[in-house]
């Protein structure tokens, strides 16, 4: 009886470890993550929905990200996406100013809200000691945006 220990037969490669990487599962996972981010990204960008008035002026830029204060059609006030009562607005903005003395506030007011109501809210902002307050509007279809 004879026993084969390798050498002559063509079975040498069967026992060798595989040195290739299968990229198919990697590509599948990346495509699923891409789809998840494509669906989730628009939801993360939007804030409280309001119908902004239109303006032909160019957009202003600021060195620090501004605090966005939104006044909805129903008269509700939001800092970012957080709902806040008008009576607590000056106190909350005062605390934010204590953290960042160079704070900038952008006010978004729905076009259905009376101009006087938006000015009253802006008065609450200045009561908190914040002097850099801007109104946000959408660019008119004929205007240029920068």
Helices and strands as residue ranges (DSSP letters): G 12-14, H 24-45, E 54-55, E 67-71, E 77-79, E 82-84, H 86-99, E 105-109, H 115-127, E 133-136, E 138-139
